[in-house]
Amino acid sequence: MSESTIVLITGANQGIGYATTKTIAFQPGYHVIMACRNLSKGHEACSQLEATAMKGALSVVQLDVENDTSISKAVESVSNKFGRIDVFISNAGSLSTDASGRDKIGKIFSTNVFGAMLATEAFIPLLLKSKQPYLIQISSALGSLALASDPKNVKSAETWDEYRMSKAALNMMTIQMHKRLKDQTVRVFAFCPGLVRSNLRGASEDAVTAQGNAGDPMVSANALLEIIEGQRDEDVGKFVHKDGCYPW
């Protein structure tokens, strides 16, 4: 069994997932499993990082959180190779900018809620084999009911209704998982990376940068590293961001 800290990140080949993989892999003593829907893109991202001066180790596993067979095969592969995971970062998400109506709602919830829950539940048995397990759901402040209902919050007027709803559901899932797993020493967090460069909104430069308003995902990646290093343990079970906590 590996002596390294085993970190599995879904959606690890781009955006927050890629930045977090890079940040963790630059630290000694970590092995990051890049769980990617598209295996070729996962291997390409892995090769890019392996060409840098990283101190940790990387591997790739195919994982489509919307496909039960893919989830089962990924769990089996990781179990056979590592026997456990120490950190599970549920990062894969969707805005479904190319759909509308029922199709858009279905796509967003399929990834952000159903996929996140089913993939997380499938890996929990491997997480429970860790001496110091961490479970992190990548959420968004846009899913905070308290912030959305606050008339003083200027962002409450933004659109993205379906995305907001999905992240609110994800937050509830995180609360329930914390209550269920806290006595088994699993440290559960919801984490908001903020508005950062990502192709979640689309592939154009304006979409990636949110018309120039998006920040560096490496900042949020460093905050995630702080969580798995135990620096935010006083906030376990909460909805955290790099500078503090959000209300649910």
C-alpha positions in Angstrom: 0.0 0.0 0.0 1.3 3.4 -1.0 2.8 5.6 1.8 1.9 8.7 -0.2 -1.3 10.7 0.5 -3.7 9.5 -2.2 -5.9 12.3 -3.6 -8.6 11.7 -6.2 -9.9 14.7 -8.1 -12.8 14.4 -10.5 -12.7 16.6 -13.6 -9.0 17.0 -13.0 -7.9 17.8 -16.6 -9.1 21.4 -16.7 -10.0 24.5 -14.6 -10.0 24.2 -10.8 -9.4 20.4 -11.1 -6.2 20.9 -13.1 -4.9 23.8 -11.0 -5.5 21.7 -7.8 -3.8 18.7 -9.3 -0.8 20.9 -10.2 -0.6 22.5 -6.8 -0.8 19.2 -4.9 1.6 17.4 -7.2 4.2 20.1 -6.6 4.3 18.9 -3.0 6.3 15.9 -1.9 4.4 12.9 -0.4 1.3 13.1 -2.6 -0.1 10.9 -5.4 -2.9 12.6 -7.3 -5.3 10.4 -9.3 -6.7 12.5 -12.1 -10.3 11.2 -12.6 -11.4 12.4 -16.1 -14.3 11.7 -18.3 -12.2 11.9 -21.4 -9.2 9.6 -20.9 -7.1 11.0 -23.7 -7.5 14.6 -22.4 -6.7 13.2 -18.9 -3.4 11.6 -20.2 -2.6 14.8 -22.1 -3.0 16.9 -18.9 -1.0 14.4 -16.9 1.9 14.5 -19.4 2.0 18.3 -19.3 2.3 18.2 -15.5 4.9 15.3 -15.5 7.1 17.5 -17.7 7.3 20.1 -14.9 9.4 20.0 -11.7 6.7 18.3 -9.6 7.6 16.4 -6.5 4.6 14.2 -6.1 3.2 11.5 -8.4 0.2 11.3 -10.9 -2.0 8.7 -12.5 -5.1 8.9 -14.6 -8.4 6.9 -14.3 -11.4 7.2 -16.6 -14.5 8.5 -14.7 -17.7 9.9 -16.0 -19.8 10.8 -13.0 -22.9 10.5 -15.2 -22.3 6.9 -16.0 -22.7 4.2 -13.3 -20.6 1.7 -15.1 -17.8 4.2 -15.4 -18.0 5.0 -11.7 -17.9 1.3 -10.7 -14.9 0.6 -13.0 -13.0 3.6 -11.6 -13.7 2.4 -8.0 -12.4 -1.0 -8.9 -9.3 0.3 -10.6 -8.4 2.6 -7.7 -9.1 -0.1 -5.1 -6.9 -2.7 -6.9 -4.0 -0.3 -7.3 -4.1 1.7 -4.1 -6.4 0.0 -1.7 -7.7 3.3 -0.3 -8.0 7.1 -1.0 -7.1 9.7 1.6 -8.8 12.7 -0.1 -11.8 12.8 -2.4 -12.3 16.2 -4.2 -15.6 16.1 -6.1 -15.0 18.8 -8.7 -16.6 17.7 -12.0 -19.4 20.2 -12.8 -21.5 21.6 -15.6 -23.2 24.9 -16.7 -24.6 23.3 -19.8 -24.4 26.5 -21.8 -25.4 24.7 -25.1 -28.8 23.5 -23.8 -32.1 25.1 -22.7 -35.3 24.2 -20.9 -35.7 20.7 -19.5 -32.5 19.6 -21.2 -30.4 22.3 -19.5 -31.8 21.5 -16.1 -31.4 17.8 -16.6 -27.8 18.1 -17.7 -26.7 20.5 -14.9 -28.4 18.3 -12.2 -27.1 15.1 -13.8 -23.5 16.3 -13.3 -23.6 18.7 -10.4 -26.0 16.8 -8.1 -26.7 13.2 -9.2 -23.2 12.6 -10.5 -21.5 14.2 -7.6 -23.5 12.2 -5.1 -23.2 8.8 -6.8 -19.5 9.1 -7.5 -18.8 10.3 -3.9 -20.9 7.5 -2.3 -19.1 5.0 -4.5 -15.7 6.1 -3.2 -16.6 6.5 0.5 -15.7 2.9 1.3 -12.1 3.5 0.0 -12.1 6.9 1.9 -13.0 5.1 5.1 -9.8 3.0 4.8 -7.7 6.2 5.3 -6.3 7.2 8.7 -7.1 10.8 8.0 -9.8 11.1 5.3 -11.0 14.4 3.7 -14.1 14.8 1.5 -14.5 18.1 -0.4 -17.4 19.1 -2.6 -16.6 21.9 -5.0 -19.6 24.2 -4.6 -20.3 27.9 -5.3 -21.4 30.9 -3.3 -24.2 31.2 -5.9 -25.8 28.1 -4.2 -26.0 29.9 -0.8 -29.7 30.4 0.1 -28.7 33.0 2.7 -26.7 35.1 0.2 -29.2 34.7 -2.6 -32.1 36.0 -0.4 -30.1 38.9 1.0 -31.3 42.1 -0.7 -28.0 43.7 0.1 -26.1 41.1 -1.9 -25.8 42.6 -5.4 -25.0 39.2 -6.8 -28.5 38.0 -5.8 -29.8 39.5 -9.1 -27.6 37.3 -11.3 -29.1 34.7 -13.5 -27.8 31.1 -13.8 -30.8 29.9 -11.9 -30.4 26.2 -12.8 -26.7 26.2 -11.7 -27.6 28.0 -8.5 -30.2 25.4 -7.7 -27.8 22.5 -8.3 -25.2 24.0 -6.0 -27.8 24.6 -3.3 -28.7 20.9 -3.6 -25.0 20.0 -3.5 -24.7 22.0 -0.3 -27.5 20.1 1.4 -25.8 16.8 0.3 -22.6 18.0 1.9 -24.3 18.8 5.2 -25.9 15.4 5.3 -22.6 13.6 4.5 -20.9 15.6 7.2 -23.5 14.5 9.8 -23.3 10.8 8.6 -19.5 10.6 8.4 -18.2 12.8 11.2 -18.2 10.0 13.7 -16.0 8.0 11.3 -13.4 10.8 11.3 -14.1 11.9 7.8 -13.6 15.7 7.5 -16.3 17.0 5.1 -16.3 20.4 3.5 -18.1 22.4 0.8 -15.6 24.7 -0.9 -16.3 27.7 -3.1 -13.4 28.5 -5.5 -14.9 31.8 -6.5 -15.0 33.2 -10.1 -11.8 31.9 -11.7 -10.6 31.2 -15.2 -12.4 28.1 -16.5 -14.0 26.7 -19.6 -17.1 25.8 -17.5 -18.7 28.8 -19.1 -17.5 28.0 -22.6 -14.3 27.8 -24.7 -14.0 31.4 -25.9 -11.6 33.8 -24.2 -14.5 35.9 -23.0 -16.2 32.9 -21.5 -13.0 31.5 -19.9 -12.2 34.9 -18.3 -15.8 35.9 -17.6 -15.3 39.0 -19.6 -12.0 39.6 -17.8 -13.4 39.3 -14.3 -12.2 35.8 -13.5 -9.3 35.3 -11.1 -6.4 32.8 -11.0 -7.6 29.2 -10.2 -4.2 28.6 -8.5 -5.3 30.8 -5.6 -8.2 28.5 -4.9 -6.1 25.5 -5.5 -3.7 26.7 -2.7 -6.7 27.1 -0.4 -7.7 23.5 -1.2 -4.2 22.3 -0.3 -4.6 24.1 3.0 -7.7 22.1 3.7 -6.2 18.7 3.0 -3.1 19.7 5.1 -5.4 20.2 8.1 -5.1 24.0 8.3 -8.9 24.5 8.1 -10.0 21.7 10.4 -11.8 24.2 12.7 -14.2 24.7 9.8 -15.1 21.1 9.2 -18.7 20.6 8.1 -18.9 24.1 6.8 -19.1 26.0 3.5 -15.6 27.5 3.1 -13.7 29.7 0.7 -10.1 30.9 0.7 -10.8 33.7 3.2 -13.4 32.2 5.5 -16.9 30.7 5.4 -20.1 31.4 3.6 -23.6 30.9 5.1 -25.5 27.9 3.7 
